Amino acid sequence: MYKNKIVGVVMAGGLLFAACGDDGGGSSSASSNEYSDAIAEAIQSEGDVPFSDDEVDCLARELVDAVGGPSTFEDAGVSAEDLAGTADLSESGLDIGEDEAKAVAASFGKCDINLTDAFLQDLGDDVPDEVRSCIEDNLDEDTFADLFADALVTGGEGDDLPPELLEDLTACIS
Protein backbone atom coordinates (compact mmCIF):
# COMPACT_ATOMS: atom_id res chain seq x y z
CA MET A 1 0.00 0.00 0.00
CA TYR A 2 2.71 2.49 0.95
CA LYS A 3 4.73 1.58 -2.14
CA ASN A 4 1.84 2.50 -4.43
CA LYS A 5 1.16 5.72 -2.53
CA ILE A 6 4.80 6.82 -2.56
CA VAL A 7 5.36 6.07 -6.23
CA GLY A 8 1.99 7.66 -7.07
CA VAL A 9 2.87 10.83 -5.21
CA VAL A 10 6.21 11.09 -7.01
CA MET A 11 4.58 10.52 -10.39
CA ALA A 12 1.92 13.14 -9.74
CA GLY A 13 4.18 15.36 -7.68
CA GLY A 14 5.69 17.17 -10.62
CA LEU A 15 2.70 19.41 -10.98
CA LEU A 16 2.28 19.95 -7.26
CA PHE A 17 5.89 20.66 -6.44
CA ALA A 18 6.58 22.54 -9.61
CA ALA A 19 4.04 24.88 -8.23
CA CYS A 20 5.45 25.20 -4.73
CA GLY A 21 7.97 26.71 -2.37
CA ASP A 22 8.98 26.04 1.29
CA ASP A 23 8.46 27.68 4.66
CA GLY A 24 11.60 29.82 4.82
CA GLY A 25 10.53 32.48 2.37
CA GLY A 26 13.74 31.81 0.48
CA SER A 27 16.68 33.95 -0.38
CA SER A 28 15.66 34.92 -3.87
CA SER A 29 17.55 37.71 -5.53
CA ALA A 30 15.14 37.94 -8.46
CA SER A 31 12.71 40.82 -8.41
CA SER A 32 8.95 40.62 -8.65
CA ASN A 33 7.33 41.50 -11.96
CA GLU A 34 4.04 40.95 -13.74
CA TYR A 35 5.18 37.53 -15.00
CA SER A 36 6.28 36.25 -11.60
CA ASP A 37 3.06 37.59 -10.11
CA ALA A 38 1.03 35.69 -12.74
CA ILE A 39 3.00 32.48 -12.15
CA ALA A 40 2.58 32.79 -8.39
CA GLU A 41 -1.15 33.29 -8.85
CA ALA A 42 -1.37 30.23 -11.12
CA ILE A 43 0.54 28.16 -8.54
CA GLN A 44 -1.69 29.30 -5.71
CA SER A 45 -4.80 28.51 -7.74
CA GLU A 46 -3.68 24.88 -8.06
CA GLY A 47 -5.30 24.13 -4.72
CA ASP A 48 -3.90 23.02 -1.42
CA VAL A 49 -0.17 23.67 -1.75
CA PRO A 50 1.79 23.05 1.44
CA PHE A 51 3.75 26.29 1.25
CA SER A 52 3.37 29.90 2.24
CA ASP A 53 2.58 32.71 -0.17
CA ASP A 54 6.10 34.09 0.35
CA GLU A 55 7.61 30.78 -0.69
CA VAL A 56 5.46 30.59 -3.80
CA ASP A 57 6.37 34.21 -4.65
CA CYS A 58 10.08 33.39 -4.29
CA LEU A 59 9.84 30.40 -6.58
CA ALA A 60 7.83 32.32 -9.17
CA ARG A 61 10.43 35.13 -9.23
CA GLU A 62 13.25 32.63 -9.57
CA LEU A 63 11.46 30.74 -12.35
CA VAL A 64 11.01 33.88 -14.41
CA ASP A 65 14.67 34.72 -13.83
CA ALA A 66 15.73 31.15 -14.72
CA VAL A 67 14.18 31.30 -18.17
CA GLY A 68 15.75 34.67 -18.95
CA GLY A 69 13.54 37.24 -17.26
CA PRO A 70 10.47 39.11 -18.43
CA SER A 71 12.05 39.89 -21.81
CA THR A 72 12.04 36.18 -22.67
CA PHE A 73 8.28 36.10 -22.26
CA GLU A 74 7.86 39.37 -24.14
CA ASP A 75 10.08 38.21 -27.02
CA ALA A 76 8.02 35.01 -27.28
CA GLY A 77 4.80 37.02 -27.36
CA VAL A 78 3.67 35.61 -24.01
CA SER A 79 1.81 38.07 -21.82
CA ALA A 80 1.36 37.78 -18.07
CA GLU A 81 -2.32 37.07 -18.75
CA ASP A 82 -1.29 34.10 -20.91
CA LEU A 83 0.26 32.52 -17.83
CA ALA A 84 -2.97 32.58 -15.85
CA GLY A 85 -4.05 29.06 -15.10
CA THR A 86 -0.98 27.40 -16.60
CA ALA A 87 0.33 24.50 -14.54
CA ASP A 88 3.65 24.41 -16.34
CA LEU A 89 5.83 26.54 -18.58
CA SER A 90 5.34 24.22 -21.57
CA GLU A 91 1.75 25.49 -21.78
CA SER A 92 2.99 29.06 -22.16
CA GLY A 93 4.55 28.51 -25.55
CA LEU A 94 8.08 29.29 -24.37
CA ASP A 95 10.89 27.27 -25.89
CA ILE A 96 12.83 26.14 -22.84
CA GLY A 97 16.23 24.53 -23.42
CA GLU A 98 18.39 22.35 -21.22
CA ASP A 99 20.26 25.30 -19.68
CA GLU A 100 17.02 26.98 -18.69
CA ALA A 101 15.67 23.69 -17.28
CA LYS A 102 18.79 23.39 -15.11
CA ALA A 103 18.28 26.96 -13.92
CA VAL A 104 14.66 26.15 -13.09
CA ALA A 105 15.86 23.17 -11.01
CA ALA A 106 18.29 25.46 -9.19
CA SER A 107 15.38 27.79 -8.36
CA PHE A 108 14.22 25.40 -5.67
CA GLY A 109 17.52 25.76 -3.80
CA LYS A 110 17.60 29.53 -4.25
CA CYS A 111 14.30 29.66 -2.38
CA ASP A 112 15.51 27.25 0.31
CA ILE A 113 12.94 24.69 -0.81
CA ASN A 114 13.46 21.20 0.58
CA LEU A 115 11.56 18.98 -1.83
CA THR A 116 12.12 15.87 0.28
CA ASP A 117 10.33 17.53 3.20
CA ALA A 118 7.54 18.67 0.90
CA PHE A 119 7.24 15.17 -0.53
CA LEU A 120 7.00 13.66 2.95
CA GLN A 121 4.45 16.25 4.01
CA ASP A 122 2.32 15.36 1.00
CA LEU A 123 2.48 11.66 1.91
CA GLY A 124 0.78 12.41 5.21
CA ASP A 125 1.09 10.85 8.62
CA ASP A 126 0.31 7.26 7.60
CA VAL A 127 3.83 6.55 6.38
CA PRO A 128 5.77 4.37 8.84
CA ASP A 129 8.62 6.13 10.64
CA GLU A 130 11.23 3.79 9.14
CA VAL A 131 10.08 4.61 5.60
CA ARG A 132 10.00 8.33 6.42
CA SER A 133 13.55 8.16 7.86
CA CYS A 134 14.82 6.21 4.87
CA ILE A 135 13.40 8.78 2.47
CA GLU A 136 14.88 11.67 4.47
CA ASP A 137 18.28 9.99 4.57
CA ASN A 138 18.50 8.64 1.03
CA LEU A 139 16.61 10.69 -1.52
CA ASP A 140 18.76 13.07 -3.49
CA GLU A 141 17.44 16.63 -3.37
CA ASP A 142 19.07 17.43 -6.75
CA THR A 143 17.28 14.50 -8.37
CA PHE A 144 13.98 15.72 -6.93
CA ALA A 145 14.67 19.23 -8.21
CA ASP A 146 15.49 17.90 -11.68
CA LEU A 147 12.30 15.83 -11.71
CA PHE A 148 10.07 18.71 -10.69
CA ALA A 149 11.82 21.16 -13.01
CA ASP A 150 11.27 18.73 -15.87
CA ALA A 151 7.58 18.50 -14.98
CA LEU A 152 7.33 22.27 -14.93
CA VAL A 153 9.22 22.79 -18.18
CA THR A 154 7.79 19.90 -20.21
CA GLY A 155 4.46 19.41 -18.51
CA GLY A 156 5.66 16.01 -17.25
CA GLU A 157 5.67 14.42 -20.71
CA GLY A 158 7.73 11.49 -19.50
CA ASP A 159 6.10 9.29 -16.90
CA ASP A 160 9.31 7.54 -15.98
CA LEU A 161 11.06 8.38 -12.76
CA PRO A 162 14.81 8.91 -12.95
CA PRO A 163 16.45 5.52 -12.22
CA GLU A 164 18.35 6.84 -9.19
CA LEU A 165 15.15 8.21 -7.62
CA LEU A 166 13.23 5.02 -8.36
CA GLU A 167 16.01 2.91 -6.84
CA ASP A 168 16.10 5.04 -3.69
CA LEU A 169 12.31 4.90 -3.30
CA THR A 170 12.20 1.17 -3.92
CA ALA A 171 14.88 0.58 -1.30
CA CYS A 172 12.89 2.61 1.25
CA ILE A 173 9.55 0.90 0.68
CA SER A 174 10.66 -2.68 0.12
N, C-alpha and C positions, 0 to 999 in steps of 0.2 A: 504494500500500500504506500509506504513512504517513498519507495523507489519511483513509482509512477508519479506521485505528487511532486517530488524534487525535479525529475526530468521534465515534467509538464511545466513547472514554473520556469525553468531555464528556457525551455522552448518558447514559451509565451512572454517571457520576461523582457525580451528585446524592446517591445513597445512600451512596457511599463517603465523600465529603467532608462530607456532612451529619453524618457520624458521626466526624469527626476533628478533631484539633488540630494544633499544630506544635511544633517542638523547643524553644522558649524557655520553656515552662511558663506563659507568659502573664502578664498583669498584672490578672487578674480581681479585682474587688472583691466579687463575689457570694460568699455563704457556702455551704458544703456543707450538704446536707440529704438526707433520704431520697429525694426525687425526683431530685435531681441524681446521687445515687449510683446509682439505678436506671437513669437514662439513660446514665451512663458505662458501667455494666455491659452494657447493651444494645449500645452502640457497640463496646465491646471484644469482644463476642461475635460481631460481624459478620465476623470473620476477620482477615486480615492488613492491619491499618491501619498506615500508615507514620508513626505518631506515638507519642509516649511516653504513659504512663499519666497523667502530670501534665498534659499538653496536653489529653487527652480529659477529664480531671476539670475543667479550666478551662472548656472549651467547655460541658460539661454544666451547670456552675453558672451560666454566663452565659445558657444557653438557658432554664433555669427562671426566672431573673430577667427575661429578655426577655418572657416570656409573662405575667408578673405575679406570679411567686413561687409558693411552695407553696400559698398560699390559692386561687390560680386552679385548681389541680388539685383541691384539696379541695372547692371550691364546685361543680366540675363532676362530683364523685363519682368522680374518678379517683384510685386509690390508687397508691402506688409499685409495688406488685406488678403493677398493670395495665400498667405501662410495660415490664415485662420482655419482652424479645424484640421490641419495636417498633422498626422501622427509621425511622419518622418520626412526627412529632407528630399527623398526621392520623389515624393508627391509634388514638390514645389517646382520641378522642372530644372533645377540646378544640375549641372554636370559636375559631380564630385569625384575627384581622382583619389588615388591611393595616399598621396601626401595629405590631402585634406581629411581623409578618413582617419589617418593616424593622429592628426591634430584634434579631431573630434574626440577620439579615444582619450587623448591627454587632457581634454576638458574636464573629465571627471576628477582627475587628480588636482587640477588647478582650483577646483571648488571644494576640495577636501571631501570628496564623495567616496565612501567606502561601500562598494557594490556588494561585497560579501555580507556586510551587516544588513544592507537593504534586502538582499536575497533571503537571508534568514528571517528577517522581520516579515517578509511576505509569506514565508512558509507557515508562520503562526507558531503557536505554543505546543502543538501536537507532536512536533519532531523530538525524538528521544535525545537526551543530553549528549550521548556518545556520538550520535550523527551530527548534531550541532557543533560539537567540539572538533570533530574531524573536518567538517566543512571550514570552520574558522581557521584551522591549522594548515589546511592543505590546498585550498583553492587559490589560484593565482589571480590576484587583483588585475594584473595587466591583461590576462586572458579574458576575464569578465569585461573589462573596458573595451577590448577589441570586439567582443561579441555584441555588446550593446551599441557600440559605434557603428558596426556593420548593419545592425537592425535599423538604426536611425538613418543611415546613409542610403541603404538599398531597400529599405522597407522589409528586411528580413526575408529576402528572396530564397536564400538557402535555409533549409530546415535542419541541416546537420550541425551538431555541436562540434566545436574544435576538438580534435582527438584528445588533447591534454586535459581539457575541461571534462570531457566525458569519462576519461580514465579516473580522474580525481573523484568525480561524483560517484562512479560505480564503486570505487574502493570504500567510500564513506557509507554507502547504503547497502553493501553486500552483507 
